[in-house]
Amino acid sequence: MNRKAFTLIELLVVISIIALLLAIMMPALSMVKEKARGVVGMSRVKQWGLCYQLFSNDHDGSFPEFKTETTNTTFMYDLKDYYSDIDEMRFCPSAKKISQSNPTGMQQGSFFGSTLEAWKVNVQEAIWMEDDDIGAGSYGENSYIRKLEGSSKTWGRANMPRANTVPVLMDARWNNAWPDNNQPLRRSATTDQEFYDAGNWSSISCFVMRRHGDGINMTMADGSAQKVDAEELWQLRWNRQFEREGEKDLSFMKWNR
């Protein structure tokens, strides 16, 4: 029995339809993947929140203490008994690639992270990290939650009022920062590297990004986890004296959408 073959035009029509369907489906698939990464990321910051709660329970209600020039200055070190050194927990699924493009200037081979990249520390030269630490991650701590001798701004303990408004750990460009009022944003920046570097590493800019949709995932002092839009970060209580502000205009962050 003779079978009529497809004509060239018919094949081109079929190929065009398939290409059109793929063009329609690919953005949707990308959105699904990003939502999945966001869910996993939220789960990870929630786990970090549990680690802080367990630490507090074992230390008479206190959060870790900040000690200068020792290895006891990172959340990775202080909480390692509670997360079993599971290195994967340090990385947001949306920012696993380690940055190589924004040197910290503190140690050779150390780099700030970005919206979609992890930070990196040269642990052989950084006295505040252990030599066997992997020295990388894409989360950072609000260091004002720590105990600090003589400071009137730090929280120190987990049982502060309205603990669900006090950020503890979140998506970040570095492993810690000290957010406060009067920390201006670089509104002339056109890239992550221009927006955040050694000149403002300890400021709230460390956390100002849109890693998941319009904002970042974070865990709070009560152990809860939530997603906060970048514009709303100033509405949180970063330290005891922080004056909460309204939403910020971040329309200049055109690279970060």
Residue pairs with C-beta under 8 A, 6 or more apart in sequence:
6 14
34 94
34 212
34 213
36 93
37 92
37 93
37 94
37 212
38 94
38 212
38 213
38 217
38 227
40 93
41 92
41 93
41 94
41 171
41 211
41 212
41 217
42 217
42 225
42 227
44 89
44 92
44 139
44 217
45 139
45 169
45 170
45 171
45 217
45 218
45 219
45 225
46 219
46 224
46 225
47 83
47 89
48 75
48 79
48 83
48 89
48 139
48 168
48 169
48 219
49 168
49 169
49 219
49 220
49 223
49 224
49 225
50 82
50 223
51 79
51 82
51 83
52 63
52 79
52 145
52 158
52 168
52 169
52 219
52 221
52 223
53 158
53 223
54 82
55 63
55 64
55 78
55 79
55 82
56 62
56 63
56 157
56 158
61 157
61 158
61 159
62 147
62 156
62 157
62 158
63 145
63 146
63 147
63 155
63 156
63 157
63 158
64 72
64 75
64 78
64 79
64 146
64 147
65 72
65 146
65 147
65 148
66 73
66 143
66 146
66 147
66 148
66 154
67 73
69 127
69 128
70 127
70 128
71 77
71 127
71 128
71 129
71 130
72 78
73 128
73 176
74 128
74 129
74 141
74 175
74 176
75 141
75 169
75 175
75 176
76 90
76 129
76 133
76 137
76 175
77 129
77 130
77 133
83 89
87 134
90 118
90 134
90 136
90 137
90 138
90 139
91 118
91 136
91 137
91 138
91 139
92 118
92 138
92 139
92 171
92 211
92 217
94 116
94 138
94 211
94 212
95 113
95 114
95 115
95 116
95 117
95 118
95 138
95 171
95 211
96 118
96 138
97 116
97 117
97 118
98 111
98 113
98 117
98 118
98 119
98 120
98 136
99 111
99 112
99 113
99 114
99 117
99 118
99 119
99 120
100 111
100 120
101 111
101 114
101 117
101 193
102 111
102 112
102 113
102 114
102 192
102 193
102 196
102 197
103 110
103 111
103 112
103 198
104 110
104 111
104 112
104 174
104 198
104 201
105 198
106 126
106 198
107 121
107 122
107 125
107 126
108 122
108 125
109 120
109 122
109 125
110 120
110 121
110 122
110 125
110 126
111 119
111 120
112 119
112 173
112 174
112 196
112 197
112 198
112 201
113 119
113 120
113 138
113 172
113 173
113 174
114 173
114 192
114 193
114 196
114 209
115 173
115 192
115 209
115 210
115 211
115 256
116 211
117 138
118 136
118 137
118 138
119 136
119 137
119 138
119 140
119 172
119 173
119 174
119 175
120 135
120 136
121 129
121 133
121 135
121 136
121 175
122 135
123 129
123 130
123 131
123 132
123 133
123 134
123 135
124 131
126 135
129 135
137 175
138 171
138 172
139 169
139 170
139 171
139 172
139 175
140 169
140 170
140 171
140 172
140 173
140 174
140 175
140 176
140 177
140 206
140 207
141 168
141 169
141 172
141 175
141 176
141 177
142 166
142 167
142 168
142 169
142 170
142 176
142 177
142 178
142 179
142 238
143 154
143 176
143 177
143 178
144 153
144 154
144 155
144 178
144 179
144 238
144 239
144 240
145 154
145 155
145 156
145 166
145 167
145 168
145 221
146 154
146 155
146 156
147 154
147 156
147 157
148 154
148 156
152 240
152 241
153 180
153 239
153 240
153 241
153 242
154 239
154 240
155 166
155 221
155 239
155 240
158 221
158 222
160 166
160 221
162 237
163 220
163 221
163 222
164 220
164 221
164 222
164 224
165 220
165 236
165 237
166 220
166 221
166 236
166 237
166 238
167 179
167 207
167 218
167 219
167 220
167 221
167 228
167 236
167 237
167 238
168 218
168 219
168 220
168 221
169 218
169 219
170 207
170 216
170 217
170 218
170 219
170 228
171 207
171 209
171 211
171 212
171 216
171 217
171 218
172 206
172 207
172 216
173 192
173 196
173 205
173 206
173 207
173 209
174 201
174 206
176 202
176 206
177 201
177 202
177 203
177 204
177 205
177 206
177 207
178 202
178 203
178 239
179 203
179 204
179 206
179 207
179 233
179 238
179 239
179 242
180 203
180 204
180 238
180 239
180 242
181 242
181 243
181 245
183 200
183 203
183 204
183 205
185 195
185 205
185 208
185 248
185 250
186 194
186 195
186 196
186 200
186 205
187 252
188 194
188 252
189 195
189 252
189 253
190 254
190 255
191 255
192 209
192 255
192 256
195 205
195 208
195 253
195 256
196 205
196 206
204 233
204 234
204 238
207 216
207 218
207 233
208 230
208 233
208 250
208 253
209 215
209 216
209 230
209 256
210 216
210 230
210 253
210 256
210 257
211 217
212 227
213 227
214 229
214 230
214 231
215 227
215 228
215 229
215 230
215 231
215 232
215 233
216 227
216 228
216 230
217 225
217 226
217 227
218 225
218 226
218 227
218 228
219 225
220 226
228 236
229 247
230 248
230 250
230 253
230 256
231 247
231 248
231 249
231 250
232 247
233 248
234 244
234 245
234 246
234 247
234 248
235 244
235 245
235 246
235 247
236 242
236 244
237 244
